[in-house]
Amino acid sequence: MPARFTRAPQATRMIGVLVTLVGLGALGVSIAAVITLGPADIWLVNVRDIVTNHLGLTDIPVKTHKDAIVWEDRLPRAIIAAASGLVLGLCGLVLQSTLRNPLADPYILGVSSGASTGAVLVGMLGLGGGVLGLSTGAFIGALVAFAGVLLIVKLAPGGTSTFVLAGVASTQFFSALTSVAIFAFADSDEARGVMFWLLGSLEGVRWNQVALLGATAIACLIMCLICARALDLLTLGEDMAESLGLNTQFTRGALLVGTALVTAAVVSIIGAVGFVGLVIPHIARLLFGQAHRVLVPVTAIMGALFMVWVDALSRQLFSPSSLPVGVATALVGVPFFVWILVRNRGRQPV
């Protein structure tokens, strides 16, 4: 196996563990800190008391309105932001390694747009209802969109760049379908709400959604950790991976379906948030190299931190309104996308 994927020295592994532990600590502190941001007079000690009260560890008197703000609004919102950032970052890492394309991302490849269309159709037609119905619709839409991308790539082979072009076509097509669904089935109030959600919104998230997305994030992280060696091999190319004993077709198919599933779960709750899966894996690679046993936990933590603070700043900078988080990530991601295009000009992807 090439040197970049050989077993890391003990010092490197220790650094990886240290960075992961520091990152987890930073994530916990960040979630606590962003909960205090806002017009209400809430301090870290209030957050501590409210959380420990609800966990049954203490019985400290807390004002009712502060308890409601922290427990019912800001804490679930921060956890959803962290979980969605973790999932989207890892999905980008998996797609870039599996497809060997530095521009691969659930949003750019049309998976998010397909999931949005499926969720909107289910919501507008009233099928299933609730989070479960939206999640099912989003999953079906994500699979259909990605199947369409694979079909285009098969019919028009041209290397890894074809995936990006097919993804752009898929994104535009499913965005148009979503617009048609809104125009045909939604009244003006519903249309405004759906369009705001499609831009990526963490407004009004609840604990049942935290449970769904939290379980999704844990499953995604476990899947990526288990498949770390396979991802290393896939970045070498199909022939090399096969010669080293990897069943590339099965592994790639399982990873792509898994990516579609977890992306659908995120989209069904917060809408289509783009570029997290593009930006975060590249920063992780620049800082920590190519070995996925290090990249997976680092990307997960960086994605979670990124989304937590992007959402917090979107609330603060545009208070009392909140800038849709998908708009904020696009403002960061589009320049980064252009930089990657320029940086990889004439190079083999990944």
C-alpha positions as CSV (number, residue, x, y, z in Angstrom):
1,M,0.0,0.0,0.0
2,P,1.3,3.5,-0.8
3,A,3.2,5.3,2.0
4,R,0.5,7.9,2.6
5,F,-1.8,5.1,3.9
6,T,0.7,3.0,5.9
7,R,0.3,2.6,9.6
8,A,0.9,5.9,11.3
9,P,3.7,6.3,13.8
10,Q,2.8,6.3,17.5
11,A,3.3,10.0,17.8
12,T,0.9,10.7,14.8
13,R,-1.7,8.5,16.4
14,M,-1.4,10.2,19.7
15,I,-1.7,13.6,18.0
16,G,-4.9,12.3,16.3
17,V,-6.4,11.2,19.6
18,L,-5.4,14.5,21.2
19,V,-7.0,16.5,18.4
20,T,-10.2,14.5,18.7
21,L,-10.4,14.9,22.4
22,V,-9.7,18.7,22.2
23,G,-12.3,18.9,19.4
24,L,-14.9,17.2,21.4
25,G,-14.2,19.5,24.3
26,A,-14.4,22.5,21.9
27,L,-17.7,21.2,20.6
28,G,-19.2,20.9,24.0
29,V,-18.1,24.4,25.0
30,S,-19.3,25.8,21.7
31,I,-22.8,24.4,22.1
32,A,-23.0,25.8,25.6
33,A,-21.7,29.2,24.4
34,V,-24.0,29.6,21.5
35,I,-27.0,28.9,23.7
36,T,-26.2,32.0,25.6
37,L,-26.3,34.2,22.5
38,G,-29.4,36.2,21.9
39,P,-31.6,38.9,23.4
40,A,-32.6,36.9,26.5
41,D,-30.3,37.3,29.6
42,I,-28.9,33.7,29.8
43,W,-25.6,32.8,31.2
44,L,-23.5,29.6,31.1
45,V,-24.5,28.8,34.7
46,N,-28.1,29.0,33.6
47,V,-27.4,26.5,30.8
48,R,-25.7,24.2,33.3
49,D,-28.6,24.4,35.8
50,I,-31.3,23.9,33.2
51,V,-29.6,20.9,31.6
52,T,-28.8,19.1,34.8
53,N,-32.3,19.8,36.1
54,H,-33.8,18.1,33.0
55,L,-31.4,15.2,33.3
56,G,-32.6,14.7,36.9
57,L,-29.2,15.4,38.4
58,T,-30.2,18.6,40.2
59,D,-33.3,20.5,41.3
60,I,-32.1,24.1,41.1
61,P,-34.8,26.9,40.8
62,V,-34.7,28.5,37.3
63,K,-37.0,31.0,35.8
64,T,-39.6,29.4,33.6
65,H,-38.9,31.6,30.5
66,K,-35.2,30.8,30.7
67,D,-35.9,27.1,31.0
68,A,-38.2,27.2,27.9
69,I,-35.7,29.2,25.8
70,V,-32.8,26.9,26.6
71,W,-34.4,23.5,26.7
72,E,-37.1,23.9,24.1
73,D,-35.4,26.2,21.6
74,R,-31.7,26.8,21.7
75,L,-30.3,23.5,23.0
76,P,-32.1,21.3,20.4
77,R,-31.2,23.8,17.7
78,A,-27.5,23.7,18.6
79,I,-27.5,19.8,18.8
80,I,-29.3,19.6,15.4
81,A,-26.7,22.0,13.9
82,A,-23.8,19.9,15.3
83,A,-25.4,16.6,14.1
84,S,-26.2,18.0,10.6
85,G,-22.7,19.4,10.2
86,L,-21.2,16.1,11.3
87,V,-23.3,14.2,8.8
88,L,-22.8,16.6,5.8
89,G,-19.0,16.8,6.4
90,L,-18.7,13.0,6.5
91,C,-20.9,12.6,3.4
92,G,-18.6,15.0,1.5
93,L,-15.6,13.0,2.7
94,V,-17.1,9.7,1.6
95,L,-18.2,11.0,-1.8
96,Q,-14.9,12.7,-2.6
97,S,-13.0,9.5,-1.7
98,T,-15.5,7.1,-3.3
99,L,-15.7,9.0,-6.6
100,R,-12.2,10.3,-6.5
101,N,-13.4,13.8,-7.2
102,P,-12.5,16.8,-5.0
103,L,-15.7,18.6,-5.9
104,A,-18.0,15.8,-4.8
105,D,-20.6,16.9,-2.2
106,P,-24.2,15.8,-1.5
107,Y,-25.4,19.3,-2.6
108,I,-23.3,19.6,-5.8
109,L,-24.2,16.0,-6.9
110,G,-27.9,16.6,-6.7
111,V,-28.6,14.4,-3.7
112,S,-29.8,17.3,-1.5
113,S,-32.0,18.7,-4.3
114,G,-33.6,15.3,-4.9
115,A,-34.2,14.8,-1.2
116,S,-35.8,18.3,-1.0
117,T,-38.1,17.4,-3.9
118,G,-39.1,14.2,-2.2
119,A,-39.8,15.9,1.1
120,V,-41.7,18.7,-0.4
121,L,-43.9,16.4,-2.5
122,V,-44.7,14.3,0.6
123,G,-45.4,17.4,2.7
124,M,-47.5,19.2,0.0
125,L,-49.5,16.0,-0.8
126,G,-50.0,15.2,2.9
127,L,-48.6,11.6,2.5
128,G,-47.2,10.0,5.7
129,G,-47.2,13.2,7.7
130,G,-44.7,14.3,10.3
131,V,-41.0,13.7,10.4
132,L,-41.2,10.0,9.3
133,G,-43.2,10.9,6.2
134,L,-40.8,13.7,5.2
135,S,-37.8,11.5,5.9
136,T,-39.2,8.7,3.7
137,G,-39.9,11.2,0.9
138,A,-36.5,12.7,1.2
139,F,-34.8,9.4,1.1
140,I,-36.7,8.3,-2.0
141,G,-35.9,11.6,-3.7
142,A,-32.2,11.4,-2.8
143,L,-32.0,7.9,-4.3
144,V,-33.8,8.9,-7.4
145,A,-31.6,11.9,-7.9
146,F,-28.4,10.0,-7.4
147,A,-29.5,7.2,-9.6
148,G,-30.1,9.8,-12.3
149,V,-26.6,11.1,-11.9
150,L,-25.2,7.6,-12.2
151,L,-27.2,7.0,-15.3
152,I,-25.9,10.2,-16.9
153,V,-22.4,9.2,-16.1
154,K,-22.8,5.8,-17.6
155,L,-24.3,7.2,-20.8
156,A,-21.8,10.0,-21.1
157,P,-18.5,8.7,-19.7
158,G,-15.8,11.3,-19.4
159,G,-14.0,10.8,-16.1
160,T,-14.7,12.2,-12.7
161,S,-15.6,15.6,-14.0
162,T,-18.7,14.1,-15.5
163,F,-20.1,13.4,-12.0
164,V,-20.0,17.2,-11.2
165,L,-21.7,18.1,-14.5
166,A,-24.3,15.4,-14.0
167,G,-24.8,16.6,-10.5
168,V,-25.4,20.2,-11.7
169,A,-28.0,19.0,-14.2
170,S,-29.7,16.9,-11.5
171,T,-29.7,19.8,-9.0
172,Q,-31.3,22.1,-11.5
173,F,-33.9,19.5,-12.6
174,F,-35.0,18.6,-9.1
175,S,-35.0,22.3,-8.0
176,A,-37.4,22.9,-10.9
177,L,-39.6,20.0,-9.8
178,T,-39.7,21.4,-6.3
179,S,-40.7,24.8,-7.6
180,V,-43.5,23.2,-9.7
181,A,-44.8,21.3,-6.6
182,I,-44.8,24.5,-4.5
183,F,-46.6,26.4,-7.3
184,A,-49.2,23.7,-7.8
185,F,-50.0,22.6,-4.2
186,A,-49.0,25.4,-1.8
187,D,-50.9,28.6,-0.9
188,S,-48.9,31.8,-0.4
189,D,-48.2,31.2,3.3
190,E,-47.1,27.6,2.8
191,A,-45.0,28.7,-0.2
192,R,-43.1,31.2,2.0
193,G,-42.6,28.6,4.7
194,V,-41.4,25.9,2.3
195,M,-39.0,28.3,0.4
196,F,-37.5,29.4,3.8
197,W,-37.0,25.8,4.8
198,L,-35.5,24.9,1.4
199,L,-32.8,27.6,2.0
200,G,-31.8,25.7,5.1
201,S,-33.4,26.5,8.4
202,L,-33.0,25.4,12.0
203,E,-36.0,27.3,13.2
204,G,-38.5,25.4,15.4
205,V,-36.6,22.1,15.7
206,R,-37.8,19.8,18.4
207,W,-36.4,17.0,20.5
208,N,-38.0,14.2,18.4
209,Q,-36.0,15.6,15.5
210,V,-32.9,15.7,17.7
211,A,-33.4,12.0,18.4
212,L,-33.7,11.2,14.7
213,L,-30.8,13.2,13.5
214,G,-28.7,12.2,16.5
215,A,-29.1,8.6,15.7
216,T,-28.4,9.3,12.1
217,A,-25.2,11.1,13.0
218,I,-24.0,8.2,15.2
219,A,-24.8,5.7,12.5
220,C,-23.0,7.8,9.9
221,L,-19.9,8.1,12.1
222,I,-19.8,4.4,12.9
223,M,-20.2,3.5,9.2
224,C,-17.3,5.8,8.2
225,L,-15.0,4.6,11.0
226,I,-15.7,0.9,9.9
227,C,-15.0,1.8,6.3
228,A,-11.9,4.0,6.9
229,R,-9.6,1.4,5.3
230,A,-11.9,0.9,2.4
231,L,-12.0,4.6,1.8
232,D,-8.2,4.7,1.8
233,L,-8.2,2.0,-0.9
234,L,-10.9,3.6,-3.0
235,T,-8.9,6.8,-3.3
236,L,-6.2,4.7,-5.0
237,G,-8.5,3.7,-7.9
238,E,-10.7,0.7,-8.7
239,D,-7.9,-1.5,-10.1
240,M,-5.5,-0.9,-7.2
241,A,-8.3,-1.4,-4.6
242,E,-9.4,-4.7,-6.3
243,S,-5.8,-5.9,-6.3
244,L,-5.6,-5.3,-2.6
245,G,-8.7,-7.4,-1.9
246,L,-11.5,-4.8,-1.8
247,N,-14.9,-5.6,-3.5
248,T,-15.1,-2.1,-5.0
249,Q,-18.6,-2.4,-6.5
250,F,-20.3,-3.6,-3.3
251,T,-18.3,-1.2,-1.1
252,R,-19.0,1.8,-3.4
253,G,-22.6,1.0,-3.7
254,A,-23.1,0.5,0.0
255,L,-21.4,3.8,0.8
256,L,-23.4,5.7,-1.8
257,V,-26.7,4.4,-0.6
258,G,-25.7,5.1,3.0
259,T,-24.7,8.7,2.0
260,A,-28.1,9.1,0.3
261,L,-29.9,7.9,3.4
262,V,-28.2,10.1,5.9
263,T,-28.3,13.1,3.6
264,A,-32.1,12.6,3.3
265,A,-32.5,12.6,7.0
266,V,-30.7,15.9,7.3
267,V,-32.6,17.5,4.4
268,S,-36.0,16.3,5.9
269,I,-35.3,18.3,9.0
270,I,-33.2,21.4,8.0
271,G,-33.6,21.6,4.3
272,A,-30.9,21.6,1.6
273,V,-27.7,23.0,3.1
274,G,-24.9,23.0,0.7
275,F,-21.1,23.2,0.6
276,V,-20.4,21.8,4.2
277,G,-19.4,18.5,2.7
278,L,-17.2,20.3,0.2
279,V,-15.3,22.7,2.5
280,I,-14.8,20.6,5.6
281,P,-13.1,17.5,4.2
282,H,-10.6,19.6,2.2
283,I,-9.6,21.6,5.3
284,A,-9.3,18.3,7.2
285,R,-7.0,16.9,4.5
286,L,-4.9,20.0,4.4
287,L,-4.3,19.8,8.2
288,F,-4.1,16.1,8.8
289,G,-3.2,14.3,5.6
290,Q,-5.0,11.5,3.7
291,A,-5.5,8.6,6.2
292,H,-9.2,8.2,6.8
293,R,-8.8,6.7,10.3
294,V,-7.7,10.3,11.2
295,L,-9.8,12.2,8.7
296,V,-13.2,10.6,9.7
297,P,-13.2,11.8,13.4
298,V,-11.6,15.1,12.5
299,T,-14.0,15.9,9.7
300,A,-16.9,14.9,11.9
301,I,-15.9,17.3,14.7
302,M,-15.0,20.2,12.3
303,G,-18.3,19.8,10.5
304,A,-20.2,20.0,13.7
305,L,-18.3,23.0,14.9
306,F,-18.7,24.7,11.6
307,M,-22.5,24.4,11.6
308,V,-22.9,25.3,15.2
309,W,-21.1,28.6,14.8
310,V,-22.5,29.4,11.3
311,D,-26.0,29.0,12.7
312,A,-25.1,31.1,15.8
313,L,-23.6,33.9,13.7
314,S,-26.5,33.8,11.3
315,R,-28.9,34.5,14.2
316,Q,-26.7,37.2,15.8
317,L,-25.7,39.2,12.8
318,F,-29.3,39.4,11.4
319,S,-31.2,39.7,14.7
320,P,-34.1,39.7,15.3
321,S,-34.4,37.7,12.0
322,S,-32.3,34.7,11.3
323,L,-30.4,34.3,8.0
324,P,-31.1,30.8,6.6
325,V,-28.1,28.6,7.4
326,G,-28.0,27.3,3.8
327,V,-27.4,30.9,2.6
328,A,-24.5,31.4,5.1
329,T,-22.8,28.1,4.1
330,A,-23.1,29.0,0.5
331,L,-21.4,32.4,1.1
332,V,-18.5,30.4,2.5
333,G,-18.6,27.5,0.2
334,V,-18.9,29.1,-3.3
335,P,-15.5,30.9,-3.0
336,F,-14.0,27.7,-1.7
337,F,-15.5,25.8,-4.6
338,V,-13.8,28.2,-7.1
339,W,-10.5,27.9,-5.2
340,I,-10.6,24.1,-5.5
341,L,-11.3,24.4,-9.2
342,V,-8.3,26.6,-9.7
343,R,-6.1,24.6,-7.4
344,N,-6.8,21.3,-9.1
345,R,-6.5,22.6,-12.6
346,G,-4.7,20.0,-14.6
347,R,-4.4,17.6,-11.7
348,Q,-5.8,14.1,-11.0
349,P,-8.7,14.5,-8.5
350,V,-8.1,13.5,-4.9
